[in-house]
Amino acid sequence: MKVELIGAGETVQVYESKSSSRLLYSGLKEGADVPYECATGTCGTCKVKRISGEFSWLWPEAPARALLKSADDFLLCQCAAVTDLKVEVRSKLKPIKEIAQRPQWLTSEINNSVTVAPGVMTFSVKLSQPISFLPGQFMVLEFAGVQGGRAWSMTNQAKLTDTLDFVIKKKPQGLLSDYLFEKENLIGLKANLFGPIGKAVYDGELDRDLVCIAGGTGMAGMMSILAAFIDGGAYRRNRADVFFGVRTPADLFFESELRQFVEQSDGALRVVVAFSDAPASAELIAKNPLLTFDQGFVHEVAMSEMEGQFTPKTRAYLAGPPPLVDGALRMLLLKARLPATEILYDKFG
């Protein structure tokens, strides 16, 4: 089916989509400037308005459907074309440009899993074929028997790999997290993945100092970015300030990995761990002389610690629960006065 996007400023893009394919995924595979954030039906960013043609819902219960106001509104990530479609997009469409790794569907199986904190698990999947991805990108994962996909950022970093590492949190009434955490053994469990996708990516060629603000498992993409920052040698000319927020010391994970990043950076990388509900113990502080500990909401700690240190070469990365991302975004725009183009994030909900 032919899909015609009509954007602001009379911008137009056309791509093909099969009747069984999600319209968003088809557009991303062809490099079209389709709007999206979570790509899983929860945020509503990919909402468009039908001008002509017919579409069908692949997941009628998608949470963001509640945000739609008319029968002509639909989500590109959860709908397929029944006929040729012409749709209205609210934003101005940017020219199609070549991308390093076109997103695609892949099969995989879990080959490792570890509980790293209460209700937090890391796991790795072996892909059906190697891929490349940019630090900060994510994949949409689907498991048989669980409705809807979930977007998770890779924690590892490699130019070409057949292994992807993830970290996930058990969420209240989370169908997929309940499914995974209740299994005694995840090894061999198969998943379908679509990606890599995501806009909050790291470019080591740019002369930028990094400010990373993450809450909970939002730290996933930051780990990939920090690995690239170290491995690519950017720490020799730039610095990075990382603010990682969890509720209590018992909820902390990636402790040894963060220490290693600091050790490798020759003083260019600072990691501040912010606990919102309880202070760091004397034992934890003594065990981690390379890490700094503070108490409070992580975005507020970050703004306090960074006061007067933002420069024209600062680039910020945000990840975590929507309230955290929204709060950090407001502070970076209004108080730090960073340009919107230098604040990168992907909203997953």
C-alpha positions as CSV (number, residue, x, y, z in Angstrom):
1,M,0.0,0.0,0.0
2,K,1.1,3.6,-0.7
3,V,1.3,5.8,2.4
4,E,1.5,9.6,1.8
5,L,2.5,11.8,4.7
6,I,1.4,15.4,4.5
7,G,3.4,17.5,6.9
8,A,3.4,21.2,7.9
9,G,4.7,23.6,5.4
10,E,3.4,21.5,2.5
11,T,6.1,18.9,3.1
12,V,5.3,15.5,1.6
13,Q,6.8,12.0,1.9
14,V,5.7,8.7,0.4
15,Y,6.5,5.2,1.3
16,E,5.2,1.6,0.9
17,S,3.7,-0.5,3.7
18,K,2.3,-4.0,3.6
19,S,-1.2,-4.7,4.9
20,S,0.2,-6.7,7.8
21,S,2.9,-4.2,8.8
22,R,2.7,-1.4,11.3
23,L,2.7,1.9,9.4
24,L,5.4,3.4,11.7
25,Y,7.8,0.5,11.3
26,S,7.4,0.5,7.5
27,G,8.2,4.2,7.4
28,L,11.2,3.8,9.6
29,K,12.6,1.0,7.4
30,E,12.4,3.3,4.4
31,G,13.9,6.3,6.2
32,A,10.7,8.4,6.2
33,D,10.4,11.2,8.8
34,V,7.6,9.5,10.7
35,P,7.0,11.0,14.1
36,Y,7.5,8.7,17.1
37,E,9.0,8.4,20.6
38,C,8.2,5.0,22.3
39,A,7.1,3.1,19.1
40,T,4.9,0.9,21.3
41,G,1.6,2.6,21.6
42,T,2.0,4.3,25.0
43,C,3.2,7.9,24.4
44,G,0.9,9.1,21.5
45,T,3.7,10.9,19.6
46,C,3.0,9.0,16.4
47,K,-0.6,10.2,16.3
48,V,-1.7,11.2,12.8
49,K,-5.1,12.2,11.1
50,R,-6.5,10.3,8.1
51,I,-7.2,12.4,5.0
52,S,-8.2,9.5,2.9
53,G,-8.0,5.7,2.8
54,E,-8.6,2.9,5.3
55,F,-6.6,1.5,8.1
56,S,-7.0,-1.3,10.7
57,W,-5.9,-1.5,14.4
58,L,-3.3,-4.3,15.2
59,W,-3.5,-3.6,18.9
60,P,-6.9,-1.9,19.6
61,E,-6.1,-1.7,23.4
62,A,-2.9,0.3,23.0
63,P,-2.8,2.7,26.0
64,A,-2.3,5.9,23.9
65,R,-5.5,5.3,21.9
66,A,-7.3,7.0,24.8
67,L,-5.6,10.2,23.7
68,L,-7.2,10.2,20.3
69,K,-10.2,12.6,19.7
70,S,-11.8,11.3,16.5
71,A,-12.2,8.2,14.4
72,D,-9.8,9.6,11.9
73,D,-7.0,9.9,14.4
74,F,-4.8,6.8,14.8
75,L,-1.4,5.7,15.9
76,L,1.2,4.8,13.2
77,C,2.8,2.3,15.6
78,Q,-0.3,0.2,16.1
79,C,-2.2,0.5,12.8
80,A,-1.8,-1.0,9.3
81,A,-2.9,0.1,5.9
82,V,-6.0,-1.6,4.4
83,T,-5.9,0.7,1.3
84,D,-3.6,3.4,0.1
85,L,-3.5,6.1,2.8
86,K,-3.0,9.8,2.9
87,V,-2.5,11.1,6.4
88,E,-1.8,14.5,8.0
89,V,1.3,14.9,10.3
90,R,1.5,17.8,12.7
91,S,5.2,18.5,12.2
92,K,7.2,19.6,9.3
93,L,8.8,16.6,7.5
94,K,12.6,16.6,7.3
95,P,14.3,15.3,4.1
96,I,14.9,11.6,4.0
97,K,18.5,10.9,4.8
98,E,20.6,7.7,4.8
99,I,21.0,6.0,8.1
100,A,23.8,3.6,9.2
101,Q,21.5,0.7,10.2
102,R,18.0,0.5,8.8
103,P,15.7,-0.9,11.5
104,Q,14.4,-4.4,10.8
105,W,12.6,-7.3,12.4
106,L,15.0,-9.8,14.0
107,T,14.6,-13.0,16.0
108,S,16.5,-13.7,19.2
109,E,16.7,-15.8,22.3
110,I,17.8,-14.9,25.8
111,N,21.2,-16.4,26.7
112,N,21.8,-14.8,30.1
113,S,19.9,-13.1,32.9
114,V,20.9,-11.7,36.3
115,T,18.9,-10.0,39.1
116,V,20.9,-6.9,40.0
117,A,18.6,-5.1,42.5
118,P,15.2,-5.7,43.9
119,G,12.8,-5.9,41.0
120,V,15.6,-5.1,38.5
121,M,17.1,-7.6,36.0
122,T,19.7,-7.5,33.3
123,F,19.5,-10.0,30.4
124,S,21.2,-10.5,27.0
125,V,19.8,-11.8,23.8
126,K,21.5,-13.6,20.9
127,L,20.3,-12.2,17.6
128,S,19.6,-14.1,14.4
129,Q,22.2,-11.9,12.7
130,P,24.7,-9.2,13.7
131,I,23.6,-5.6,13.6
132,S,25.2,-2.2,14.2
133,F,23.5,0.4,16.4
134,L,24.3,3.9,17.7
135,P,24.8,4.4,21.5
136,G,21.5,5.4,23.0
137,Q,19.3,3.6,20.5
138,F,16.6,1.1,21.6
139,M,14.8,-2.0,20.3
140,V,11.1,-2.9,20.5
141,L,10.8,-6.5,21.9
142,E,7.8,-8.8,21.6
143,F,7.3,-12.1,23.4
144,A,4.8,-14.7,22.4
145,G,1.7,-14.7,24.6
146,V,2.1,-11.1,25.8
147,Q,0.2,-8.4,23.9
148,G,2.1,-5.4,22.7
149,G,5.8,-4.6,22.4
150,R,8.1,-3.0,24.9
151,A,10.9,-0.5,24.1
152,W,14.2,-1.1,25.9
153,S,17.5,0.6,25.3
154,M,20.7,-1.4,24.8
155,T,23.3,-1.1,27.6
156,N,26.2,-2.4,25.6
157,Q,28.0,-0.6,22.8
158,A,29.5,-2.2,19.7
159,K,29.8,-1.3,16.0
160,L,28.7,-4.8,14.9
161,T,27.3,-7.4,17.3
162,D,24.9,-10.3,17.6
163,T,24.4,-9.8,21.3
164,L,22.3,-7.1,22.9
165,D,22.2,-6.3,26.6
166,F,19.2,-4.8,28.4
167,V,18.1,-3.9,31.9
168,I,14.4,-4.0,32.9
169,K,12.3,-3.2,36.0
170,K,9.4,-5.1,37.4
171,K,6.4,-2.7,37.1
172,P,3.1,-2.9,39.0
173,Q,0.6,-4.6,36.8
174,G,3.2,-4.8,34.0
175,L,2.1,-7.8,31.9
176,L,5.5,-8.4,30.4
177,S,7.6,-7.7,33.4
178,D,5.4,-10.1,35.5
179,Y,5.8,-12.7,32.7
180,L,9.6,-12.4,32.7
181,F,10.2,-12.0,36.5
182,E,7.9,-15.0,37.3
183,K,9.8,-17.4,35.1
184,E,12.4,-19.5,36.9
185,N,14.7,-19.6,33.9
186,L,14.7,-17.2,31.0
187,I,17.5,-19.0,29.1
188,G,16.3,-19.9,25.6
189,L,13.2,-17.8,25.7
190,K,12.6,-16.4,22.2
191,A,11.7,-12.8,21.3
192,N,11.1,-10.8,18.2
193,L,12.8,-7.4,18.0
194,F,12.4,-4.4,15.8
195,G,15.1,-1.8,15.5
196,P,17.5,-0.2,16.2
197,I,15.6,3.1,16.6
198,G,15.7,6.1,18.8
199,K,16.7,9.8,18.5
200,A,18.7,10.3,21.7
201,V,21.9,9.0,20.2
202,Y,25.6,9.8,20.9
203,D,27.9,11.1,18.2
204,G,31.5,10.9,19.3
205,E,32.6,13.1,16.4
206,L,30.9,16.2,17.9
207,D,32.8,18.4,20.3
208,R,30.4,18.2,23.2
209,D,30.6,17.9,27.0
210,L,27.9,15.5,28.2
211,V,25.4,15.8,31.0
212,C,23.5,12.6,31.5
213,I,20.5,12.5,33.8
214,A,18.8,9.2,34.3
215,G,16.4,7.6,36.7
216,G,16.2,3.8,37.4
217,T,16.4,1.6,34.3
218,G,16.6,4.8,32.2
219,M,20.3,4.4,32.9
220,A,20.4,1.7,30.2
221,G,21.0,3.9,27.2
222,M,23.4,6.1,29.2
223,M,25.7,3.0,29.8
224,S,26.0,2.6,26.0
225,I,26.7,6.3,25.6
226,L,29.4,6.2,28.3
227,A,31.0,3.1,26.9
228,A,31.3,4.9,23.5
229,F,32.6,8.1,25.2
230,I,35.4,6.0,26.8
231,D,36.1,3.6,24.0
232,G,36.2,6.3,21.3
233,G,38.6,8.5,23.3
234,A,36.3,11.5,23.5
235,Y,37.2,11.7,27.2
236,R,40.6,13.1,26.1
237,R,39.0,16.3,24.9
238,N,35.5,16.4,26.6
239,R,34.1,15.8,30.0
240,A,30.9,14.0,31.1
241,D,28.8,14.5,34.2
242,V,26.5,11.6,35.0
243,F,23.5,11.8,37.4
244,F,21.9,8.5,38.2
245,G,18.8,8.5,40.4
246,V,17.3,5.5,42.4
247,R,15.2,5.4,45.5
248,T,17.5,3.8,48.1
249,P,21.0,2.3,48.3
250,A,19.4,-1.1,48.0
251,D,18.1,-0.1,44.5
252,L,21.5,0.8,43.1
253,F,22.9,-1.2,40.2
254,F,25.7,-0.8,37.7
255,E,27.8,0.2,40.6
256,S,31.0,-1.6,39.5
257,E,30.5,-0.6,35.8
258,L,30.2,3.0,36.7
259,R,33.4,2.8,38.9
260,Q,35.2,1.3,35.9
261,F,34.1,4.1,33.6
262,V,35.4,6.7,36.1
263,E,38.7,4.9,36.4
264,Q,39.1,4.8,32.6
265,S,38.3,8.4,32.1
266,D,41.4,10.0,33.6
267,G,39.2,12.4,35.6
268,A,37.0,13.5,32.7
269,L,34.0,11.5,33.9
270,R,32.1,12.3,37.1
271,V,29.2,10.0,38.4
272,V,26.8,11.3,41.0
273,V,24.3,8.9,42.4
274,A,21.2,10.5,43.9
275,F,18.9,8.6,46.3
276,S,15.4,10.1,46.6
277,D,14.2,8.2,49.7
278,A,17.3,7.5,51.9
279,P,20.9,8.7,52.3
280,A,23.9,6.7,51.3
281,S,25.5,4.7,54.1
282,A,29.0,5.3,55.4
283,E,29.9,1.8,54.1
284,L,28.6,2.5,50.6
285,I,30.5,5.8,50.5
286,A,33.7,4.1,51.7
287,K,33.4,1.3,49.2
288,N,33.0,3.8,46.3
289,P,35.5,6.6,46.6
290,L,35.3,7.2,42.8
291,L,31.5,7.9,43.0
292,T,29.7,10.9,44.5
293,F,26.5,10.4,46.5
294,D,23.7,12.9,47.2
295,Q,20.1,12.8,48.3
296,G,17.1,14.2,46.4
297,F,15.4,13.9,43.1
298,V,18.0,13.3,40.5
299,H,17.2,16.2,38.1
300,E,17.2,18.7,41.0
301,V,20.6,17.3,42.2
302,A,21.9,17.6,38.7
303,M,20.9,21.2,38.4
304,S,22.4,22.0,41.8
305,E,25.7,20.3,41.0
306,M,25.9,21.8,37.5
307,E,25.1,25.4,38.4
308,G,27.3,27.7,36.5
309,Q,28.9,24.9,34.6
310,F,26.7,24.7,31.5
311,T,28.5,26.0,28.3
312,P,27.7,26.4,24.6
313,K,29.3,23.0,24.1
314,T,27.1,21.1,26.6
315,R,24.8,18.4,25.3
316,A,22.3,16.8,27.7
317,Y,20.8,13.3,27.6
318,L,17.7,12.5,29.6
319,A,16.0,9.1,30.4
320,G,13.7,7.6,32.9
321,P,10.1,8.0,34.1
322,P,8.1,10.7,32.2
323,P,7.9,13.0,35.3
324,L,11.7,13.0,35.7
325,V,12.2,13.7,32.0
326,D,9.7,16.5,32.0
327,G,11.2,18.1,35.1
328,A,14.7,17.8,33.8
329,L,13.7,19.2,30.5
330,R,12.0,22.3,32.1
331,M,15.1,23.0,34.2
332,L,17.5,22.6,31.3
333,L,15.5,24.9,29.1
334,L,14.6,27.6,31.7
335,K,17.4,27.6,34.2
336,A,20.4,26.2,32.3
337,R,19.1,27.8,29.1
338,L,20.3,25.0,26.9
339,P,19.0,25.0,23.3
340,A,16.3,22.4,22.7
341,T,18.5,20.9,20.0
342,E,21.1,20.1,22.7
343,I,18.7,18.2,24.9
344,L,18.1,14.6,23.7
345,Y,15.7,12.1,25.1
346,D,13.2,9.4,24.1
347,K,9.9,9.2,26.0
348,F,8.8,5.6,26.6
349,G,5.5,6.3,28.3
